[in-house]
């Protein structure tokens, strides 16, 4: 049975997401609005929490959209909502940045148009990646082995905890 080590509890995750919200506002203060593109399912839950936090601290207009990525065939990725990214600030949101593969395919969805900028926000970022993807907003960064797995538990729209297994 693998050892399960808690790396974030509910309060710590809430604090980190609040800090990320402040960073997003600070880095986009001159923008008319931003788009949080949450990767289904846990990334979308994180995006909803960030939207709530951003709207509570600023007047920044926040649009929320969903990205579906087939975990078995990551080339099969799509924006779920009716959306045009032209000249918009896109922030791709996920719970954990592992190899960078999911974030790479999510980013690819916006490259055929001309968004104003693309940024990435994650609750937990692992230092080693197979793909050259870096996160702009990070709650917690960990150096792990390739065999380690990070799992974020979300219950009723809130982060319950994050574990390293």
ABEGO torsion letter per residue (X at the ends): XBBBBBABBAAAAAAAAAAAAAAAAAAAAABABBBBBBBOAAAAAAAAAAAAAAAAABABBBBBBBBBBBAABAABBBBABBBBABGBBBBBBBABBBAGAAAAAAAAAAAABBBABBBBBBABBBABBABBBBBABBABBBBBBAABBBBBBBBGGBBABBBBX
